[in-house]
Amino acid sequence: MSKLISYIAISLDGKIAAKNGDFSWLDEVPNPEQTDYGYSDFIRNIGTTIMGNETYKVVLNIDMPFPYAEQTNYVVTRNKSLTTDENVTFMSGDIPAQVADLKAQSSKDIWLIGGGQVNAICLKAGLLDEIIVHIMPYVLGEGIPIFADEELKTFLTLKSTKTYSSGVVELRYTVNKT
C-alpha cells in the first residue's frame, strides 16, 4: 500500500495561500542558493497526485505546462458533472473511500497537494500518513490555512527537521493513527 503524503509550504502563521488562492508570496522568500527544498527527490517517488479544485485552477493559471504530467492526477470537487480533462480525473462523493482505494492500488506514493479543505478531509479520515511542511519565513496574515477544519485535532510524531540558509525550516511528521 502506498503512503499519502502532504508536501507543502506554509507561512509562519500557517497559511498555504492568500485568501484568493494566490501563492506568489512564496517567490518573495529569498532563496540565494536556488534550492528546491528536496522537491526533486520527493517527486521521484510520487505516482499520483490529489488536489482540490481551487488548487487545480491555480495550477492551471501558472504560466507553464501542467507540472504533474508524469503522474496520475485527481482533483476533488463538489461538481459531480466533471469527470476528466487532459490533465486530471475529477472525483466527488465519498472522497475518503476513493482516496483509500487509490492508496491500496498505487505502487508509488501519493502526493496530497492541497488545499486546506482536502488536507483536512484526508487527515480527519485517517488517510494521511506523512506531512512534510516547509515553514517559510513570511507572515501572510489572512489566507487559507493548511487544514481548513477548526475542530480537527490530530497528534503528529516528528521524524526530522532541516534548516536551510534561506531561513526555511522543514519539518517531517508521521501522522499517528488512532
Residue pairs with C-beta under 8 A, 6 or more apart in sequence:
1 103
1 104
1 106
2 47
2 48
2 102
2 103
2 106
2 107
2 108
2 109
2 110
3 103
3 109
3 110
3 129
3 130
4 50
4 99
4 103
4 109
4 110
4 112
4 122
4 127
4 128
4 129
4 130
5 42
5 46
5 109
5 110
5 111
5 112
5 128
5 129
5 130
5 131
5 132
6 111
6 112
6 114
6 119
6 122
6 128
6 130
6 131
6 132
6 133
7 39
7 42
7 111
7 113
7 132
8 16
8 113
8 114
8 119
8 131
8 132
8 133
8 134
8 146
9 16
9 23
9 26
9 37
9 133
9 134
9 135
9 136
10 16
10 133
10 134
10 135
10 136
10 146
11 25
11 135
11 136
11 138
11 139
11 140
11 143
12 135
12 136
12 137
12 138
12 139
13 139
13 140
13 141
13 143
14 145
14 146
15 140
15 141
15 142
15 143
15 144
15 145
15 146
16 23
16 114
16 115
16 116
16 143
16 144
16 145
16 146
17 23
17 58
17 115
17 143
17 144
18 25
18 140
18 142
18 143
18 144
19 142
19 143
19 144
21 54
21 55
21 57
21 58
21 115
21 144
22 58
23 58
25 138
25 140
26 136
26 138
28 138
29 136
29 137
29 138
29 166
29 167
29 168
30 166
30 167
31 166
32 165
32 166
33 164
33 165
33 166
35 164
35 166
37 134
37 164
37 168
37 170
38 132
38 162
38 170
42 111
42 132
43 111
45 108
45 109
46 71
46 108
46 109
46 110
46 111
47 71
47 72
47 106
47 107
47 108
47 109
47 110
48 71
48 72
48 73
48 74
48 102
48 106
48 108
48 109
48 110
48 111
49 68
49 71
49 72
49 73
49 74
49 110
49 111
49 112
49 113
50 73
50 74
50 75
50 76
50 99
50 102
50 110
50 111
50 112
50 113
50 118
50 122
51 59
51 73
51 74
51 75
51 76
51 112
51 113
51 114
51 115
51 118
52 75
52 76
52 77
52 114
52 115
52 116
52 117
52 118
53 75
53 76
53 77
53 78
53 79
53 82
53 90
54 115
55 113
55 114
55 115
55 118
56 75
56 88
59 66
59 67
59 68
60 66
60 87
66 86
66 87
68 87
69 87
71 111
72 89
73 87
73 88
73 89
74 88
74 89
74 90
74 91
74 98
74 102
75 82
75 88
75 89
75 90
75 91
76 90
76 91
76 92
76 95
76 117
76 118
76 121
77 90
77 91
77 92
78 92
79 90
79 92
80 92
80 93
82 90
82 92
83 89
83 90
84 90
91 98
95 118
95 121
95 122
95 125
96 121
96 122
96 125
96 127
99 110
99 122
99 125
99 127
100 125
100 127
102 110
103 110
103 127
112 118
112 119
112 122
112 128
114 146
115 144
115 148
116 144
116 145
116 146
116 147
116 148
117 148
117 149
119 128
119 146
119 147
119 148
120 147
120 148
120 149
120 152
122 128
123 147
123 152
123 154
123 175
124 149
124 152
124 154
126 175
126 177
126 178
128 175
129 174
129 175
130 159
130 172
130 173
130 174
130 175
131 156
131 171
131 172
131 173
131 175
132 170
132 171
132 172
132 173
133 146
133 170
133 171
133 173
134 168
134 169
134 170
135 168
135 169
135 170
135 171
136 167
136 168
137 166
137 167
137 168
154 175
154 176
155 176
156 173
156 174
156 175
156 176
157 173
157 174
157 176
158 171
158 172
158 173
159 172
159 173
159 174
160 170
160 171
160 172
161 169
161 170
161 171
161 172
162 169
162 170
163 169
163 170
164 170
